[in-house]
Amino acid sequence: MKNVHLKGLIAAPFTPMHDDGSLNLSLIPAYYQMLKQNAVNGAFICGSTGEGVSMTTNEKMQVAEAWAAVAKNDTDFTVMMFLGGTSITDCKQLALHAKEIGLDAISFTAPFYFKPANVDMLADCCSQVASVVPDMPFYYYHIPVLTGVGFAMYDLLKAVDGKISNFAGIKYTHEDFMDFLSCLHFQNGKYDMLWGRDENMLPALSIGAKGSVGSTFNYSAPLYNNLIAAFEKGNLKEAAQLQQLSIDMIRLLGKYGGIATGKAYMKVLGLDCGKFRLPVKNMSDSDFELFKKDVQALGFDNFKSQLPVK
């Protein structure tokens, strides 16, 4: 298997839900078309944003099948599935299913209840899952703020190099630029390092990041594509201004309760993905009205993702 280094924006889609909390898979074709319309190059499904940890194994399979169906003939769009982390057995089952239905890659994070004691044990967990689909790119998902597992990823690369043939890279959702840069340079750039902090994209670009996975790319992809273009042209002042706009937008997530605010942005955009499942807190109807005013004050219409014309 030849490692492919992904470039540009990979969205972490929300999983559409009905009012009763059941899956609304009928929305995924329109969701896919919206991402394509806004020059997004792929989807990292069932991750933190996609509520993978709040879904059953069967539900995750259904979501995966829906995304596989819409993107099956699109060689320019990468669909990567987050398998989970707590149950190695479930992750193996989901990896085999992802391979069967034709997804492009899989991802796995550290077990976060019974945690690995050291980086070698984490590498063993990765090996167990990756080995069932040896021809499928395998990415480790580094998000210590949620898993509580914060080993240096440079150490993980040293532990897996030459031992897991399909280890393709890391989705890096952390702020340790020293570690990230060391991973970028490891074995002459052998592994694909995907940046996962939207609010810090510009500094990541400055040290060599080429691909990013993010939740805010769903509803504001033009902002980030313009940021990348400004950086590549050497217009750092413009790039910094766009990054500040990204930060201002992301601050509203904190103001209105956290990750569920992303679905509120999607509702404003015109693609209603429902609400988050428990235990995540959703905003009240009255807060949503206040949120819409704050979004308008940001000038959201000037940089929001565009829905395809019907």
Backbone bond lengths (Angstrom), bond angles and torsions (degrees), N, CA, C in turn:
res aa  C-N    CA-C-N  psi(-1)  N-CA   C-N-CA  omega(-1)  CA-C   N-CA-C  phi
1 M - - - 1.464 - - 1.518 110.44 -
2 K 1.327 116.15 128.69 1.458 121.37 178.26 1.517 109.83 -93.07
3 N 1.328 116.07 128.03 1.462 119.85 178.56 1.522 111.43 -68.34
4 V 1.316 116.11 134.06 1.458 122.59 176.34 1.520 108.08 -109.95
5 H 1.323 116.92 131.33 1.456 121.12 177.59 1.527 108.84 -95.15
6 L 1.315 115.77 110.27 1.459 121.23 -177.74 1.524 110.28 -71.70
7 K 1.321 115.44 148.24 1.459 120.73 -178.47 1.525 110.63 -128.07
8 G 1.326 114.70 157.40 1.448 120.40 175.85 1.517 112.95 75.42
9 L 1.327 114.74 -150.76 1.460 121.15 -172.64 1.520 112.08 -95.28
10 I 1.333 115.41 128.67 1.462 122.85 169.49 1.526 105.55 -116.00
11 A 1.326 116.89 115.60 1.465 119.62 -178.96 1.521 110.25 -78.59
12 A 1.323 115.32 148.10 1.465 122.00 169.69 1.529 106.13 -102.79
13 P 1.338 117.88 94.02 1.463 119.54 -171.54 1.521 113.67 -68.79
14 F 1.313 114.72 149.95 1.453 121.17 168.01 1.528 107.87 -74.40
15 T 1.308 117.26 147.45 1.463 120.30 173.85 1.524 107.82 -87.32
16 P 1.338 117.65 116.99 1.465 119.42 -178.14 1.530 111.41 -65.28
17 M 1.320 115.71 136.31 1.465 122.66 -178.99 1.527 110.44 -127.46
18 H 1.337 115.07 147.15 1.462 120.78 169.31 1.530 109.28 -76.69
19 D 1.329 115.80 174.53 1.461 120.30 -179.53 1.524 112.76 -61.36
20 D 1.341 116.13 -28.02 1.467 119.52 -179.07 1.525 112.61 -88.07
21 G 1.341 117.06 5.06 1.452 121.12 177.65 1.515 114.66 88.72
22 S 1.324 117.80 -0.22 1.461 120.69 176.84 1.533 110.02 -80.74
23 L 1.329 115.89 161.10 1.463 120.80 -177.48 1.526 111.75 -65.72
24 N 1.318 115.57 139.35 1.466 121.44 175.53 1.530 107.97 -114.39
25 L 1.315 115.78 72.29 1.460 121.29 -174.23 1.524 112.72 -68.45
26 S 1.323 117.71 -18.88 1.465 120.70 -179.01 1.524 112.23 -64.44
27 L 1.336 116.89 -17.17 1.470 120.54 -179.00 1.534 112.46 -83.43
28 I 1.321 117.97 -15.20 1.467 120.35 -172.24 1.533 113.85 -65.85
29 P 1.336 121.11 -37.63 1.469 118.18 175.26 1.528 113.46 -57.80
30 A 1.322 117.41 -43.24 1.470 120.74 177.74 1.520 110.68 -67.57
31 Y 1.330 116.78 -35.79 1.468 122.20 178.62 1.525 109.74 -62.17
32 Y 1.324 115.76 -47.03 1.470 121.09 178.74 1.530 110.74 -60.17
33 Q 1.320 117.13 -45.46 1.461 120.56 -179.67 1.524 111.24 -63.08
34 M 1.330 116.49 -36.36 1.465 120.32 178.08 1.527 110.83 -64.42
35 L 1.331 117.23 -43.03 1.469 120.30 178.48 1.531 110.27 -63.03
36 K 1.313 116.85 -43.26 1.464 120.50 178.61 1.526 111.07 -62.41
37 Q 1.312 116.31 -41.50 1.461 122.26 -179.99 1.527 111.29 -57.64
38 N 1.344 116.29 -29.92 1.454 121.48 -174.07 1.522 113.49 -106.71
39 A 1.339 116.24 24.32 1.472 123.11 173.97 1.523 112.94 58.34
40 V 1.336 116.02 38.51 1.460 121.90 171.66 1.522 107.46 -91.87
41 N 1.321 116.77 135.10 1.463 121.13 -169.78 1.518 115.09 -95.90
42 G 1.326 117.58 -0.04 1.448 118.21 -179.76 1.518 112.11 177.89
43 A 1.346 114.44 179.11 1.458 121.32 -178.67 1.526 109.37 -136.77
44 F 1.324 115.83 129.76 1.465 123.35 174.36 1.513 106.32 -101.84
45 I 1.328 117.05 94.05 1.459 121.91 -168.16 1.528 112.34 -89.63
46 C 1.326 115.11 153.08 1.472 123.98 175.46 1.528 113.09 63.90
47 G 1.320 117.59 24.55 1.456 121.27 176.73 1.519 111.17 -84.91
48 S 1.336 116.34 -154.16 1.470 120.28 179.29 1.525 109.86 -60.29
49 T 1.320 116.32 -49.51 1.463 121.65 179.31 1.516 111.16 -63.12
50 G 1.319 117.13 -35.18 1.463 122.04 -178.40 1.515 114.68 -84.68
51 E 1.335 117.51 5.27 1.462 122.88 176.50 1.524 113.86 59.79
52 G 1.335 116.32 31.61 1.453 119.30 -179.12 1.514 113.60 -56.64
53 V 1.331 116.55 -37.42 1.471 119.74 -178.53 1.521 112.27 -72.19
54 S 1.331 117.62 -10.75 1.467 121.35 179.11 1.526 112.13 -102.91
55 M 1.331 116.52 5.75 1.463 121.15 -178.60 1.518 111.24 -111.32
56 T 1.320 115.52 154.36 1.449 120.76 173.19 1.526 109.90 -74.62
57 T 1.313 115.92 164.79 1.464 119.98 176.85 1.523 110.69 -59.26
58 N 1.324 116.95 -41.45 1.459 120.80 179.61 1.522 111.36 -64.00
59 E 1.322 117.23 -40.78 1.467 120.15 178.82 1.523 110.79 -64.16
60 K 1.325 116.80 -41.89 1.467 119.38 178.05 1.517 110.98 -62.02
61 M 1.313 117.36 -36.61 1.465 120.54 176.15 1.522 111.08 -63.86
62 Q 1.323 116.44 -40.26 1.464 119.95 178.86 1.534 111.26 -63.86
63 V 1.326 116.37 -43.85 1.464 120.28 178.02 1.527 110.22 -61.83
64 A 1.321 116.16 -44.02 1.465 120.71 179.77 1.522 111.18 -61.23
65 E 1.311 116.65 -42.21 1.463 120.39 179.98 1.524 111.28 -64.80
66 A 1.327 116.86 -37.46 1.471 120.05 179.16 1.525 110.97 -65.28
67 W 1.336 117.52 -42.93 1.465 120.31 178.26 1.528 111.42 -70.24
68 A 1.315 117.29 -36.87 1.470 120.13 177.55 1.522 110.62 -62.18
69 A 1.318 116.69 -37.99 1.462 120.81 -177.89 1.527 111.97 -66.05
70 V 1.337 116.85 -41.65 1.464 118.53 -175.74 1.526 112.29 -77.92
71 A 1.335 117.42 -25.41 1.470 120.05 -174.62 1.527 113.17 -109.73
72 K 1.322 117.67 10.72 1.467 120.53 -169.69 1.526 114.01 -62.74
73 N 1.312 117.89 -29.07 1.465 120.20 -178.97 1.521 112.89 -106.85
74 D 1.319 116.76 12.27 1.468 121.54 -175.48 1.527 109.76 -104.64
75 T 1.309 116.50 96.69 1.471 120.94 -178.36 1.525 112.47 -75.00
76 D 1.334 117.03 -10.21 1.464 120.97 179.69 1.527 112.62 -96.27
77 F 1.315 116.60 5.09 1.467 120.78 -176.59 1.525 108.35 -128.64
78 T 1.331 116.12 119.90 1.467 122.25 -177.17 1.521 110.97 -96.36
79 V 1.320 116.68 126.56 1.459 120.99 174.23 1.532 108.17 -110.30
80 M 1.328 115.30 115.01 1.460 123.40 179.74 1.525 108.11 -114.12
81 M 1.316 116.91 132.61 1.456 120.56 -177.67 1.521 111.84 -107.02
82 F 1.321 115.29 132.27 1.455 120.58 171.51 1.519 108.10 -83.74
83 L 1.325 116.52 122.64 1.452 122.01 -174.33 1.524 112.70 -84.59
84 G 1.325 116.54 -34.42 1.450 121.87 -173.23 1.517 109.55 128.46
85 G 1.317 116.18 -154.01 1.447 119.13 -178.75 1.513 113.44 -166.13
86 T 1.336 117.78 -28.20 1.450 120.00 -172.78 1.531 112.38 -73.83
87 S 1.329 117.70 -44.97 1.465 121.73 -179.71 1.526 109.97 -106.02
88 I 1.317 116.90 109.49 1.464 121.32 178.42 1.525 110.52 -61.25
89 T 1.327 116.83 -38.41 1.463 121.38 -178.63 1.520 111.27 -63.65
90 D 1.337 116.87 -45.63 1.463 120.04 177.14 1.526 110.93 -62.06
91 C 1.322 116.65 -39.98 1.460 120.29 -179.50 1.532 111.45 -63.21
92 K 1.314 116.82 -39.19 1.470 120.31 176.59 1.525 110.70 -62.83
93 Q 1.318 115.94 -43.57 1.460 120.62 179.50 1.530 110.71 -61.69
94 L 1.322 116.12 -44.24 1.462 120.28 179.64 1.526 111.61 -67.72
95 A 1.334 117.45 -35.82 1.466 120.70 177.58 1.519 110.69 -62.98
96 L 1.327 117.05 -44.64 1.471 120.85 178.83 1.525 110.71 -63.32
97 H 1.320 116.51 -39.08 1.465 120.96 178.39 1.532 110.52 -66.27
98 A 1.335 116.86 -42.31 1.467 120.51 178.67 1.530 111.08 -60.20
99 K 1.320 115.77 -40.85 1.459 120.24 177.49 1.527 110.65 -64.33
100 E 1.327 116.30 -43.99 1.463 122.13 -177.15 1.519 112.17 -61.25
101 I 1.332 117.22 -39.68 1.474 119.78 -175.49 1.528 112.46 -89.68
102 G 1.325 117.38 -3.58 1.456 119.92 172.34 1.508 116.69 93.34
103 L 1.339 118.32 22.74 1.464 118.91 173.65 1.528 109.72 -68.33
104 D 1.329 115.85 163.32 1.461 120.71 -171.79 1.516 114.20 -89.46
105 A 1.324 117.62 -29.17 1.465 121.07 -175.71 1.513 109.46 -161.55
106 I 1.335 115.67 165.30 1.460 121.84 177.36 1.520 109.26 -129.28
107 S 1.337 115.01 160.28 1.453 120.29 179.13 1.527 110.01 -140.89
108 F 1.316 115.28 151.80 1.465 122.32 -173.23 1.524 108.22 -145.08
109 T 1.326 116.54 141.64 1.451 119.17 177.07 1.520 110.58 -116.82
110 A 1.308 116.89 171.92 1.458 121.02 -177.77 1.525 110.87 -65.26
111 P 1.334 117.49 140.03 1.458 118.99 168.92 1.533 109.71 -54.21
112 F 1.329 116.48 131.56 1.462 119.21 -169.53 1.525 113.35 -118.34
113 Y 1.333 117.53 7.83 1.477 119.84 169.92 1.527 107.81 -105.43
114 F 1.320 117.22 -68.87 1.459 120.76 164.82 1.520 106.62 -86.24
115 K 1.309 116.58 103.77 1.460 121.12 -172.40 1.532 111.20 -87.65
116 P 1.338 117.72 148.14 1.462 120.19 174.16 1.520 110.65 -64.12
117 A 1.329 116.17 138.47 1.463 121.17 -174.88 1.519 112.88 -75.65
118 N 1.315 116.72 -24.32 1.459 120.59 -178.53 1.520 109.21 -154.80
119 V 1.315 116.35 173.64 1.459 120.52 -174.24 1.523 111.59 -68.13
120 D 1.331 118.42 -28.54 1.465 120.28 178.24 1.528 111.24 -67.28
121 M 1.332 116.66 -35.93 1.463 119.71 176.13 1.518 111.25 -69.06
122 L 1.325 116.26 -36.27 1.463 119.38 174.96 1.523 110.53 -63.74
123 A 1.322 116.76 -42.06 1.462 120.82 177.24 1.523 110.79 -61.00
124 D 1.323 117.33 -38.64 1.466 121.05 177.58 1.528 110.85 -62.87
125 C 1.333 116.93 -40.64 1.468 120.32 177.00 1.531 110.67 -61.25
126 C 1.333 115.98 -45.48 1.463 120.21 178.10 1.520 110.71 -59.11
127 S 1.318 116.34 -43.31 1.459 121.53 -178.36 1.522 111.59 -62.40
128 Q 1.338 115.98 -41.48 1.466 120.33 -179.63 1.529 110.91 -58.34
129 V 1.320 116.58 -43.89 1.466 120.56 -177.13 1.528 111.07 -77.05
130 A 1.317 116.96 -46.40 1.464 120.95 -176.66 1.521 112.43 -62.81
131 S 1.315 116.65 -30.65 1.465 120.40 -173.26 1.521 113.62 -67.44
132 V 1.341 118.19 -21.16 1.472 118.84 -177.98 1.520 111.99 -79.09
133 V 1.348 117.19 -15.28 1.479 121.33 176.92 1.534 108.03 -133.10
134 P 1.325 118.23 68.44 1.471 121.60 -170.21 1.522 115.16 -63.51
135 D 1.342 117.23 -17.15 1.462 119.87 179.96 1.528 112.61 -100.96
136 M 1.326 116.85 9.67 1.467 120.97 -177.32 1.525 109.85 -112.04
137 P 1.331 119.00 130.38 1.465 120.79 179.36 1.526 111.66 -58.12
138 F 1.332 115.30 131.90 1.457 123.11 -177.91 1.523 108.61 -117.15
139 Y 1.331 116.88 127.19 1.458 122.97 178.91 1.528 109.67 -116.83
140 Y 1.307 115.68 136.25 1.466 119.49 170.24 1.523 108.21 -85.86
141 Y 1.329 116.36 139.52 1.463 122.67 -178.84 1.529 107.84 -106.30
142 H 1.309 115.94 107.16 1.465 123.06 -176.31 1.516 109.28 -96.50
143 I 1.327 116.72 106.25 1.460 121.34 179.13 1.530 108.56 -143.75
144 P 1.337 116.52 71.68 1.467 120.85 -173.25 1.514 114.67 -62.35
145 V 1.334 118.54 -23.36 1.460 119.93 179.13 1.525 111.07 -62.87
146 L 1.340 117.73 -26.35 1.458 121.90 179.04 1.526 112.99 -103.82
147 T 1.322 117.79 -34.70 1.467 119.47 -177.69 1.522 112.95 -87.09
148 G 1.321 117.30 -24.80 1.453 120.40 -173.74 1.515 113.66 74.18
149 V 1.333 116.89 10.29 1.469 122.50 179.18 1.524 107.47 -110.42
150 G 1.332 116.44 108.87 1.459 120.11 -168.77 1.517 115.66 -119.35
151 F 1.333 117.74 29.95 1.463 119.16 177.86 1.527 110.56 -58.68
152 A 1.320 116.57 148.71 1.465 120.36 174.51 1.522 109.14 -62.59
153 M 1.316 116.35 132.26 1.461 119.93 -179.42 1.530 112.02 -71.44
154 Y 1.312 116.88 -23.17 1.462 120.01 172.81 1.528 109.64 -60.29
155 D 1.317 116.44 -39.10 1.462 120.46 178.10 1.529 111.36 -69.28
156 L 1.332 116.65 -36.28 1.464 118.74 177.12 1.528 110.68 -65.17
157 L 1.331 116.85 -42.53 1.463 119.08 178.28 1.528 110.68 -60.17
158 K 1.314 117.64 -40.86 1.464 120.37 177.46 1.529 110.77 -62.92
159 A 1.322 116.60 -35.25 1.463 120.78 -177.49 1.525 112.99 -74.45
160 V 1.344 117.32 -29.47 1.475 119.74 -175.88 1.526 112.87 -100.62
161 D 1.315 117.49 -17.99 1.466 120.34 -173.95 1.535 110.61 -60.19
162 G 1.326 115.11 125.15 1.463 120.94 -179.69 1.506 114.08 80.33
163 K 1.350 117.64 -2.23 1.461 121.37 -177.67 1.527 112.98 -114.98
164 I 1.323 116.91 -25.71 1.468 120.76 176.54 1.524 106.37 -121.60
165 S 1.316 115.55 102.05 1.469 120.01 -169.09 1.518 112.94 -64.72
166 N 1.334 117.59 -28.92 1.463 120.16 -177.15 1.521 113.05 -102.60
167 F 1.343 117.13 14.85 1.471 120.26 174.87 1.526 107.46 -70.53
168 A 1.341 115.98 110.19 1.466 121.03 -171.88 1.517 113.34 -95.27
169 G 1.346 117.22 -29.29 1.456 118.18 -177.16 1.509 111.83 165.44
170 I 1.321 115.06 -161.22 1.461 121.93 -173.92 1.525 110.34 -136.44
171 K 1.327 115.87 133.22 1.461 121.10 165.89 1.522 105.68 -87.08
172 Y 1.325 116.24 110.95 1.458 122.43 -166.04 1.525 110.42 -104.36
173 T 1.336 116.38 95.98 1.462 121.36 179.97 1.522 108.76 -107.97
174 H 1.310 115.20 78.27 1.455 123.35 -177.03 1.526 106.58 -162.63
175 E 1.338 116.64 169.65 1.468 120.20 -174.04 1.528 113.57 -108.83
176 D 1.306 118.44 14.62 1.461 121.15 -175.95 1.532 109.46 -86.60
177 F 1.324 116.17 88.88 1.465 120.38 -176.51 1.532 111.71 -68.14
178 M 1.304 118.25 -29.12 1.459 120.62 177.06 1.532 110.15 -62.43
179 D 1.320 115.36 -47.58 1.460 120.54 179.34 1.523 110.82 -65.95
180 F 1.336 116.31 -43.57 1.464 120.79 -178.58 1.529 111.08 -60.71
181 L 1.321 116.57 -44.95 1.467 120.07 179.63 1.522 110.90 -63.55
182 S 1.320 117.24 -40.87 1.461 120.29 178.16 1.529 111.19 -62.12
183 C 1.333 115.72 -36.28 1.463 119.66 177.07 1.531 111.42 -69.05
184 L 1.331 116.62 -39.55 1.465 120.16 176.37 1.530 111.40 -57.64
185 H 1.324 116.26 -38.24 1.466 121.65 -176.27 1.525 113.69 -87.82
186 F 1.330 116.71 -9.91 1.465 120.03 -175.61 1.528 110.95 -60.44
187 Q 1.322 115.77 130.05 1.474 122.12 179.43 1.536 111.54 49.54
188 N 1.350 114.58 45.77 1.474 120.95 177.40 1.538 112.82 57.38
189 G 1.324 115.26 39.96 1.466 119.18 176.01 1.511 113.78 76.99
190 K 1.291 117.22 29.59 1.466 121.93 -176.53 1.525 112.92 -61.67
191 Y 1.327 116.96 -37.35 1.463 119.72 -171.31 1.528 112.07 -103.33
192 D 1.320 114.45 147.70 1.457 122.30 -179.12 1.528 108.79 -82.17
193 M 1.331 115.73 116.82 1.459 121.07 -177.90 1.528 108.88 -108.63
194 L 1.320 115.80 107.29 1.458 122.12 -177.17 1.526 109.88 -98.61
195 W 1.322 115.99 120.97 1.461 121.25 -177.15 1.522 109.75 -74.79
196 G 1.349 117.58 139.64 1.447 121.18 -174.75 1.509 116.41 -124.10
197 R 1.329 118.08 12.47 1.463 120.99 177.01 1.526 108.95 -114.85
198 D 1.334 116.80 99.58 1.463 121.53 -175.05 1.528 112.24 -57.90
199 E 1.335 115.96 -37.57 1.463 120.76 -176.32 1.525 112.72 -71.78
200 N 1.332 117.25 -10.92 1.470 122.46 178.62 1.523 112.52 -119.73
201 M 1.306 117.48 26.63 1.458 119.62 -176.67 1.527 112.38 -61.92
202 L 1.334 117.50 -43.12 1.462 119.86 -175.13 1.530 112.25 -60.40
203 P 1.347 120.17 -50.12 1.463 117.68 176.74 1.519 113.02 -62.06
204 A 1.331 117.82 -31.02 1.467 119.93 176.79 1.532 110.52 -67.14
205 L 1.316 116.60 -41.70 1.466 119.84 175.98 1.523 111.12 -60.20
206 S 1.324 115.91 -37.66 1.470 120.21 -175.41 1.521 112.86 -65.75
207 I 1.348 117.02 -22.83 1.466 118.66 178.78 1.525 112.57 -106.21
208 G 1.335 116.62 5.97 1.456 118.22 169.51 1.502 117.74 121.24
209 A 1.336 119.76 2.39 1.458 120.81 177.44 1.529 110.27 -62.33
210 K 1.323 116.57 137.56 1.468 121.66 179.21 1.521 112.70 -115.97
211 G 1.322 116.51 -29.03 1.453 121.30 -179.95 1.508 110.57 -125.28
212 S 1.341 116.79 147.03 1.464 121.69 -179.08 1.518 109.91 -137.77
213 V 1.331 115.62 144.91 1.462 122.42 174.64 1.515 107.67 -116.38
214 G 1.337 117.09 125.62 1.453 117.70 -177.02 1.510 114.25 -154.80
215 S 1.319 115.55 153.59 1.464 121.17 179.29 1.516 112.27 -78.23
216 T 1.339 116.87 -35.46 1.468 118.53 -175.97 1.530 111.96 -74.98
217 F 1.333 116.95 -10.37 1.469 120.25 174.90 1.528 110.60 -65.93
218 N 1.335 116.96 -22.37 1.463 120.37 178.93 1.522 111.44 -59.75
219 Y 1.330 115.99 -45.73 1.461 119.26 -171.73 1.521 114.06 -112.49
220 S 1.341 117.81 -1.10 1.472 118.94 178.56 1.528 111.34 -144.24
221 A 1.311 117.02 40.57 1.466 121.20 -178.76 1.530 112.88 -57.69
222 P 1.347 119.97 -40.02 1.463 118.60 179.55 1.524 113.54 -57.74
223 L 1.333 117.10 -35.89 1.457 121.35 178.47 1.526 110.46 -57.93
224 Y 1.331 116.84 -46.96 1.462 120.76 -176.13 1.526 112.31 -76.10
225 N 1.319 117.05 -35.08 1.463 118.20 175.27 1.524 110.99 -64.90
226 N 1.334 116.77 -36.26 1.470 120.22 176.13 1.527 110.87 -68.84
227 L 1.332 116.89 -36.75 1.460 121.20 177.89 1.537 109.94 -62.37
228 I 1.326 116.24 -46.48 1.469 120.31 179.29 1.522 110.46 -62.04
229 A 1.331 116.32 -43.47 1.467 120.30 -179.50 1.523 111.05 -62.69
230 A 1.333 116.82 -42.01 1.469 119.91 179.04 1.524 110.60 -63.97
231 F 1.317 117.30 -42.03 1.464 120.83 178.57 1.531 110.65 -62.14
232 E 1.318 116.38 -45.40 1.465 119.93 -177.47 1.528 112.15 -66.20
233 K 1.327 117.08 -25.51 1.465 121.41 176.63 1.524 112.01 -85.42
234 G 1.333 116.95 -4.58 1.457 120.51 -179.08 1.504 114.07 82.29
235 N 1.334 117.09 11.46 1.463 120.90 179.25 1.533 108.57 -90.37
236 L 1.315 115.65 79.18 1.458 120.14 -173.59 1.527 112.67 -70.82
237 K 1.318 117.26 -30.15 1.471 119.32 178.38 1.527 110.05 -63.30
238 E 1.323 116.55 -46.39 1.465 120.13 178.62 1.533 110.46 -64.58
239 A 1.320 116.16 -42.39 1.460 120.16 179.77 1.528 111.02 -60.24
240 A 1.327 116.31 -41.58 1.466 120.58 179.59 1.528 111.22 -66.67
241 Q 1.323 117.13 -37.12 1.462 120.47 178.13 1.532 110.75 -65.12
242 L 1.327 115.87 -39.11 1.464 120.01 178.28 1.529 110.93 -69.38
243 Q 1.329 116.16 -37.04 1.461 118.70 176.31 1.528 110.76 -64.81
244 Q 1.322 117.31 -37.99 1.463 120.10 176.88 1.526 110.62 -63.47
245 L 1.329 116.85 -38.68 1.460 120.16 177.12 1.527 110.53 -62.82
246 S 1.329 115.81 -39.81 1.467 120.77 175.01 1.533 110.36 -59.56
247 I 1.322 116.58 -45.18 1.465 121.07 -179.59 1.530 110.62 -63.12
248 D 1.325 117.01 -43.12 1.464 120.65 178.86 1.528 110.71 -60.52
249 M 1.325 115.79 -39.81 1.464 120.79 178.63 1.532 110.55 -66.44
250 I 1.329 116.45 -43.45 1.465 121.03 -177.62 1.525 111.22 -69.90
251 R 1.321 117.55 -28.45 1.477 120.03 177.38 1.528 111.57 -59.94
252 L 1.326 116.64 -28.86 1.468 119.25 178.76 1.525 111.20 -67.58
253 L 1.333 117.42 -25.52 1.465 119.09 175.25 1.519 110.44 -61.09
254 G 1.334 115.54 -45.37 1.456 119.34 177.80 1.514 112.69 -66.64
255 K 1.322 116.13 -38.97 1.463 120.19 -177.93 1.521 111.57 -63.04
256 Y 1.340 116.64 -35.80 1.463 119.83 -174.32 1.529 113.41 -108.18
257 G 1.341 117.82 20.74 1.452 118.95 166.49 1.500 117.71 113.58
258 G 1.355 118.40 -5.72 1.453 118.28 175.03 1.513 114.45 114.16
259 I 1.328 115.59 -145.06 1.462 122.32 -167.64 1.530 113.04 -60.21
260 A 1.326 118.05 -32.13 1.468 120.52 -178.61 1.520 112.22 -64.62
261 T 1.323 117.47 -20.52 1.466 121.31 178.44 1.516 111.05 -61.39
262 G 1.340 116.87 -25.63 1.459 120.03 177.46 1.520 111.94 -60.32
263 K 1.328 116.52 -38.26 1.465 118.72 177.66 1.523 111.09 -69.30
264 A 1.334 116.93 -28.31 1.463 120.15 174.95 1.528 109.95 -66.82
265 Y 1.335 117.26 -40.06 1.473 120.38 174.10 1.526 110.17 -59.27
266 M 1.340 116.91 -41.28 1.464 120.04 -179.92 1.527 111.05 -64.62
267 K 1.317 116.50 -36.64 1.464 120.45 178.16 1.521 110.46 -65.21
268 V 1.340 116.84 -42.16 1.465 120.62 176.17 1.529 110.08 -61.91
269 L 1.317 116.13 -38.10 1.466 121.60 179.78 1.523 111.73 -63.60
270 G 1.334 116.97 -32.22 1.454 120.88 -178.73 1.514 114.14 113.61
271 L 1.353 116.56 11.60 1.458 121.46 176.97 1.533 106.73 -125.13
272 D 1.318 115.84 89.55 1.463 121.49 -171.98 1.530 110.20 -77.69
273 C 1.330 116.38 110.17 1.465 121.97 -178.99 1.517 112.48 -97.17
274 G 1.322 117.47 11.83 1.453 120.66 178.93 1.521 111.99 79.52
275 K 1.313 115.77 -148.86 1.458 121.42 -177.62 1.521 110.70 -121.07
276 F 1.328 115.45 168.75 1.458 121.88 175.34 1.528 110.25 -79.57
277 R 1.325 115.36 150.49 1.453 121.16 174.87 1.528 110.74 -77.40
278 L 1.327 114.82 158.09 1.459 120.11 171.38 1.527 110.18 -58.06
279 P 1.329 117.82 144.70 1.464 127.65 13.12 1.525 114.43 -94.92
280 V 1.342 118.47 12.15 1.464 120.21 -179.57 1.529 109.30 -71.15
281 K 1.328 116.02 138.20 1.461 121.92 -179.32 1.523 110.31 -87.91
282 N 1.326 116.22 128.73 1.460 122.43 174.49 1.527 109.94 -98.26
283 M 1.322 116.11 153.45 1.469 118.67 -179.93 1.525 111.03 -76.36
284 S 1.306 115.59 153.66 1.459 122.11 177.60 1.528 109.88 -74.32
285 D 1.332 116.17 166.22 1.464 120.62 177.98 1.527 110.64 -62.00
286 S 1.332 116.66 -38.04 1.467 119.11 -179.84 1.529 110.97 -68.11
287 D 1.330 116.89 -38.55 1.465 120.26 176.68 1.530 110.83 -66.50
288 F 1.319 116.55 -33.02 1.468 119.54 178.56 1.524 110.55 -63.14
289 E 1.316 117.14 -37.55 1.466 120.07 177.83 1.527 110.77 -65.28
290 L 1.330 117.08 -40.34 1.473 120.84 175.83 1.522 110.79 -66.68
291 F 1.322 115.38 -39.78 1.462 120.89 178.83 1.530 110.36 -59.89
292 K 1.310 117.70 -44.56 1.466 120.87 -179.61 1.532 111.43 -58.93
293 K 1.325 116.01 -36.83 1.467 119.50 178.11 1.528 111.08 -67.35
294 D 1.324 116.81 -41.18 1.465 120.57 177.89 1.529 111.09 -65.16
295 V 1.311 116.10 -38.78 1.465 120.94 178.85 1.524 110.32 -64.52
296 Q 1.319 115.83 -41.91 1.461 120.03 178.45 1.519 110.83 -63.81
297 A 1.337 116.52 -38.75 1.463 120.93 179.66 1.526 112.12 -65.26
298 L 1.334 116.99 -26.48 1.468 121.16 176.20 1.531 112.69 -71.41
299 G 1.334 116.16 -17.15 1.458 119.58 -172.69 1.522 111.49 79.35
300 F 1.331 116.14 33.99 1.464 122.40 -174.52 1.530 112.67 -54.17
301 D 1.320 116.87 -35.86 1.474 119.88 -179.08 1.528 112.33 -60.43
302 N 1.332 116.79 -22.02 1.464 120.20 -177.46 1.528 113.70 -82.00
303 F 1.340 117.14 -14.92 1.478 117.88 -177.61 1.524 113.28 -139.19
304 K 1.322 116.92 9.06 1.463 119.75 -178.83 1.527 110.86 -74.01
305 S 1.319 115.18 157.63 1.463 120.45 173.38 1.520 109.18 -65.30
306 Q 1.311 115.20 148.13 1.458 120.81 -176.97 1.533 110.92 -103.15
307 L 1.330 116.07 135.66 1.464 120.26 174.92 1.515 109.39 -78.71
308 P 1.328 118.08 144.02 1.476 120.19 177.10 1.519 111.12 -58.96
309 V 1.311 115.79 145.78 1.467 120.60 177.93 1.528 107.98 -74.84
310 K 1.329 115.32 127.66 1.474 119.74 -179.37 1.516 110.61 -78.60
